[in-house]
């Protein structure tokens, strides 16, 4: 039997590589005939993983991390008809059955059958169904015919693998935020946060035809990365009010579309940039988005945050100016990205050279053994998207 190793959460600030069980085509005691086992080609570190590793969720020690997975099928269950052994595939981070009412209308991020606790499931994530994560050498994927995106040509797929690995989450999530905010030809957009999702969102805004994409962040390296592919940037450590900073770029203090790519660990602006203020981005969105505009919120907000400073925030309750949003007739769109809604089209955009998403988010490929270093560098604000190569198939 093949050995398997994975990245496990140990305690706040610490992950380690552990030997873990080799995956089986099984759901508990029942054979999983609709599943496959993948040899993982690439698996990415996500900002959502960092929330757990920082101790900002109720994640248990020993949880095997990782929900961004690309791999080669090495075993398939009896009922898998269209995915074959040897196929190179992208795995949506949403686990979806394909049978429930939500899946049938494309709401795969909130499948009703794959998590007994709540709608929606994901690999290697707290409260998301207990599925084993994919920052490993091998992983089991259920409902394979429905979930998996097969790349048309394996050799071409490997040639574009640094871009295609981003189809499992970050690229569709950034794109989803832009779509939900109404970005289209000629739009003026503000993207809050220049982490990997923010950078993917900004690149998606360009793909959708935005006229101006403004990115705000507190880390200069990340702002420089956003500038490298044509974004305007705002340093949020400065005391200039955001409305004034926007007006200095476009002449008016408001934007058409706003995308929150920060989430619940947000900090204040200017002199408050070192202070955690979890409602800051949402309140800022309502302040600077024009009347009738839309606000996309792919940034993560949780129902339980043990690291929050006040009791309300520990339960996911934030003080937001909903009256302002109501008065301006804003539209708010929240929740996980339904990856399957976008990943095939975005795959084509990559394969036909319409976007260089790996360059935009500054992909760095690392070994599985180097994953703990990747987590630490990411936590320090590195302007990189760390892609783990468990079998050295990309580096070689």
C-alpha positions in Angstrom: 0.0 0.0 0.0 1.3 3.5 -0.9 2.2 5.8 2.0 0.5 9.1 2.3 1.6 12.3 4.0 -0.4 15.5 4.6 -0.2 18.9 6.2 -1.9 18.8 9.6 -3.0 21.6 11.9 -1.4 21.2 15.3 -2.1 24.3 17.3 -2.3 28.1 16.6 0.7 29.1 14.5 1.8 25.5 13.9 1.3 22.9 11.1 3.4 19.8 10.5 3.8 17.1 7.9 2.4 13.8 9.2 2.0 10.3 7.8 -1.7 9.9 7.2 -4.0 7.1 6.1 -3.9 6.3 2.4 -7.4 7.1 1.1 -10.0 4.5 0.5 -13.0 4.5 -1.8 -15.3 4.5 1.2 -17.8 6.7 3.1 -17.5 5.3 6.6 -18.4 1.6 6.2 -19.9 2.0 2.8 -18.1 1.5 -0.5 -17.9 4.8 -2.4 -18.5 3.6 -5.9 -19.0 7.1 -7.2 -15.6 8.3 -6.0 -12.0 8.4 -7.3 -8.6 8.5 -5.7 -6.2 11.1 -7.0 -2.4 11.3 -7.0 -2.1 15.0 -6.2 -0.2 17.1 -8.7 -0.7 20.5 -7.0 -2.5 21.7 -3.9 -2.5 25.3 -2.7 -2.3 27.2 0.6 -5.4 29.4 0.9 -6.1 32.4 3.1 -9.0 30.4 4.5 -6.5 27.9 5.8 -4.7 30.7 7.5 -7.8 31.6 9.5 -7.7 28.1 11.0 -3.9 28.0 11.6 -4.1 31.4 13.3 -6.5 29.8 15.8 -9.4 31.9 14.6 -11.8 29.0 14.1 -12.9 26.0 16.1 -10.7 23.7 14.0 -9.5 20.6 15.9 -5.9 19.6 16.3 -4.9 17.0 13.7 -7.2 18.3 10.9 -5.5 17.5 7.6 -5.7 20.8 5.6 -6.2 21.7 2.0 -9.2 22.3 -0.3 -7.5 23.5 -3.5 -6.6 20.3 -5.4 -5.5 19.2 -8.8 -4.5 15.6 -9.5 -4.4 12.5 -11.7 -7.0 9.8 -11.3 -5.3 6.5 -10.2 -8.4 4.6 -9.1 -12.1 4.9 -9.9 -15.2 3.4 -8.3 -17.6 1.1 -10.3 -20.2 3.8 -10.8 -17.8 6.5 -12.3 -18.6 6.5 -16.0 -17.0 9.6 -17.6 -13.8 10.3 -15.6 -11.1 7.7 -16.3 -7.9 6.5 -14.7 -5.1 8.7 -16.0 -7.2 11.9 -16.4 -5.7 15.2 -15.1 -8.5 16.9 -13.2 -9.3 20.0 -11.2 -11.3 19.5 -8.0 -13.8 22.2 -6.9 -13.3 23.0 -3.2 -17.1 22.6 -2.8 -18.0 19.0 -2.3 -21.4 18.6 -4.0 -23.7 15.6 -4.6 -25.2 16.7 -7.9 -28.6 15.4 -6.7 -30.1 17.8 -4.2 -32.3 20.8 -5.1 -29.4 23.2 -4.6 -26.9 21.3 -6.8 -29.5 21.0 -9.5 -29.8 24.8 -9.8 -26.0 25.3 -9.7 -25.7 26.2 -6.0 -23.0 23.7 -5.4 -21.4 25.7 -2.5 -24.4 24.8 -0.4 -25.1 21.2 -1.3 -27.6 19.7 1.2 -26.3 16.1 1.3 -22.5 16.3 2.0 -22.4 17.8 5.5 -24.7 16.7 8.3 -24.2 20.0 10.2 -25.1 22.6 7.6 -25.4 23.2 3.9 -22.1 23.1 2.1 -18.9 21.1 2.5 -15.2 21.3 1.6 -12.0 19.3 1.9 -9.9 19.8 5.0 -12.0 22.6 6.6 -13.5 23.2 10.0 -17.3 22.5 10.2 -17.4 21.5 6.6 -18.3 17.9 6.8 -15.2 16.2 8.2 -13.7 15.5 4.7 -10.0 14.8 4.6 -8.0 17.6 3.2 -5.9 17.6 0.0 -2.6 19.1 1.1 -1.3 15.6 0.8 0.0 13.1 -1.7 -3.3 11.3 -2.3 -6.9 12.1 -1.6 -10.4 10.6 -2.2 -12.9 12.7 -4.1 -16.6 11.6 -4.1 -19.3 12.1 -6.8 -16.5 12.3 -9.3 -18.4 12.5 -12.5 -20.3 15.5 -11.2 -17.5 17.3 -9.4 -14.4 16.9 -11.4 -13.2 19.1 -14.3 -11.1 17.1 -16.8 -8.5 19.0 -18.7 -8.9 18.4 -22.4 -5.2 17.5 -23.0 -3.0 16.2 -20.2 0.3 17.5 -21.7 -1.2 20.9 -22.3 -2.6 20.8 -18.8 0.8 20.2 -17.3 2.3 23.0 -19.4 -0.3 25.4 -17.9 -0.4 23.7 -14.4 0.6 26.8 -12.4 -2.5 28.6 -13.8 -4.8 25.7 -13.9 -4.2 24.8 -10.2 -5.9 28.0 -9.3 -9.2 26.8 -10.8 -10.0 24.8 -7.6 -10.8 27.9 -5.6 -8.9 31.2 -5.8 -9.5 32.1 -9.4 -13.3 31.3 -9.5 -13.7 32.8 -6.0 -12.1 36.1 -7.2 -14.1 36.0 -10.4 -17.3 35.2 -8.5 -16.7 38.3 -6.2 -16.4 40.5 -9.3 -19.4 39.0 -11.1 -21.6 39.4 -7.9 -20.5 43.0 -7.6 -21.7 43.6 -11.2 -18.3 44.2 -12.8 -18.6 44.6 -16.6 -17.2 46.7 -19.4 -16.4 50.2 -18.2 -16.9 49.5 -14.5 -15.0 51.3 -11.9 -14.2 48.8 -9.1 -12.6 48.8 -5.7 -11.1 45.6 -4.4 -10.5 45.4 -0.7 -7.4 43.3 0.0 -4.4 42.3 -2.2 -4.0 38.8 -0.9 -4.2 36.0 -3.4 -8.0 36.2 -3.7 -7.9 40.0 -4.0 -5.3 39.8 -6.7 -7.3 37.1 -8.5 -10.4 39.3 -8.2 -8.5 42.3 -9.6 -7.3 40.2 -12.6 -10.8 39.0 -13.1 -12.1 42.5 -13.2 -9.8 43.3 -16.0 -11.0 40.1 -17.8 -14.6 41.3 -17.4 -13.7 44.6 -19.0 -13.5 47.0 -16.0 -12.2 50.5 -16.9 -10.5 51.1 -13.5 -9.5 48.6 -10.8 -8.5 50.1 -7.5 -6.9 47.8 -4.9 -6.5 48.7 -1.3 -4.1 47.0 1.2 -1.7 47.7 4.0 1.3 45.7 2.7 3.4 47.5 0.1 4.6 44.2 -1.5 1.1 43.2 -2.2 0.2 46.7 -3.6 3.3 46.5 -5.9 2.0 43.1 -7.1 -1.4 44.6 -7.9 0.3 47.5 -9.8 2.3 45.0 -11.8 -0.8 44.1 -13.9 -2.4 47.5 -14.2 -4.3 48.2 -11.0 -4.4 51.5 -9.2 -3.6 51.1 -5.5 -4.3 52.7 -2.2 -2.1 52.3 0.9 -4.6 51.9 3.7 -2.0 52.6 6.4 -2.2 56.3 5.4 -4.6 58.6 7.2 -6.2 59.8 4.0 -9.9 58.8 4.1 -10.7 56.2 1.5 -13.3 58.4 -0.3 -10.5 61.1 -0.8 -8.0 58.5 -2.0 -10.5 57.2 -4.5 -11.4 60.7 -5.7 -7.7 61.4 -6.2 -7.6 58.6 -8.8 -11.0 58.9 -10.6 -12.2 62.4 -9.7 -15.2 61.3 -7.6 -15.3 59.6 -4.1 -17.3 56.5 -5.1 -17.1 53.4 -7.2 -19.6 51.3 -9.2 -18.6 48.0 -7.7 -17.0 46.9 -4.4 -15.5 43.5 -3.6 -14.6 42.5 -0.1 -11.6 40.1 -0.3 -10.6 40.5 3.3 -13.3 39.0 5.6 -13.6 38.9 9.3 -9.9 39.5 10.3 -10.1 43.0 8.8 -8.2 45.9 10.4 -9.0 49.6 10.5 -7.4 52.2 8.2 -4.8 54.8 8.9 -4.0 55.2 12.6 -6.2 52.2 13.2 -4.4 49.9 10.8 -3.0 47.9 13.6 -6.4 47.4 15.3 -8.7 44.6 14.3 -12.1 45.9 13.3 -14.0 43.1 11.7 -16.8 45.2 10.3 -14.5 47.8 8.7 -14.6 46.5 5.2 -18.3 46.0 5.1 -19.0 49.5 6.4 -16.4 51.1 4.1 -18.1 49.2 1.2 -21.4 51.0 1.9 -19.7 54.3 2.2 -17.8 54.3 -1.1 -20.1 52.3 -3.4 -22.5 54.5 -5.4 -26.2 54.4 -4.9 -27.6 51.4 -6.6 -24.2 49.6 -6.8 -23.4 46.1 -5.7 -21.1 44.6 -3.1 -19.6 41.2 -3.6 -18.3 39.5 -0.4 -16.1 36.5 -1.2 -14.1 37.3 2.0 -14.8 34.8 4.7 -17.0 35.5 7.7 -17.5 32.8 10.3 -20.1 31.8 12.8 -17.5 31.1 15.4 -14.3 33.1 16.0 -12.7 32.2 19.4 -9.9 34.7 18.8 -12.2 37.7 18.5 -11.9 40.5 21.1 -15.6 40.8 21.9 -18.3 38.3 22.5 -20.5 39.4 19.6 -17.7 38.9 17.1 -16.9 35.5 18.6 -20.4 34.5 17.5 -20.0 36.2 14.0 -22.2 39.2 15.0 -20.7 42.4 13.6 -21.8 46.0 13.9 -22.6 47.1 10.3 -24.3 50.2 9.0 -27.1 48.3 7.3 -29.2 51.5 7.3 -26.7 53.2 5.0 -26.7 50.2 2.6 -30.5 50.2 2.6 -30.7 53.9 2.0 -28.3 53.6 -1.0 -30.2 50.5 -2.4 -27.1 48.4 -2.3 -27.1 44.7 -3.3 -25.1 42.4 -1.1 -23.9 39.0 -2.3 -22.2 36.6 0.2 -21.2 33.0 0.6 -18.9 30.5 -0.9 -18.2 30.6 -4.6 -20.0 27.8 -6.5 -16.8 26.8 -8.4 -18.5 24.7 -11.0 -20.4 27.7 -12.3 -17.2 29.2 -13.6 -14.3 26.8 -13.7 -14.8 25.4 -17.3 -15.0 28.9 -18.8 -12.0 30.1 -16.8 -10.1 27.0 -17.8 -10.6 28.0 -21.5 -9.5 31.6 -20.7 -6.3 30.1 -19.4 -5.7 27.6 -22.2 -6.4 30.2 -24.9 -4.1 32.8 -23.2 -6.7 35.3 -22.3 -5.4 35.7 -18.7 -2.1 34.9 -16.9 -3.6 34.3 -13.5 -0.5 32.6 -12.0 1.5 35.7 -12.8 -1.1 38.0 -11.4 -1.2 36.2 -8.0 2.6 35.5 -8.1 2.6 31.7 -7.7 5.5 30.1 -6.0 5.8 26.3 -6.1 7.1 24.6 -3.0 7.5 21.0 -1.8 5.1 19.3 0.6 7.9 19.3 3.2 8.3 23.1 2.8 4.6 23.7 3.5 5.1 24.9 7.1 7.5 27.6 5.8 4.9 28.5 3.2 2.3 29.0 6.0 4.6 31.2 7.9 5.6 33.4 4.9 1.9 33.7 3.9 1.0 34.8 7.4 3.7 37.5 7.3 2.0 39.0 4.2 4.1 37.7 1.4 2.6 38.7 -2.0 2.6 35.1 -3.2 0.3 32.2 -3.8 2.0 29.1 -2.5 1.4 26.0 -4.5 2.4 22.7 -3.0 3.9 20.1 -5.4 3.7 16.8 -3.4 5.4 14.5 -5.9 7.8 17.1 -7.5 5.9 16.8 -10.8 6.0 20.6 -11.4 9.5 21.4 -10.3 10.9 18.6 -12.3 
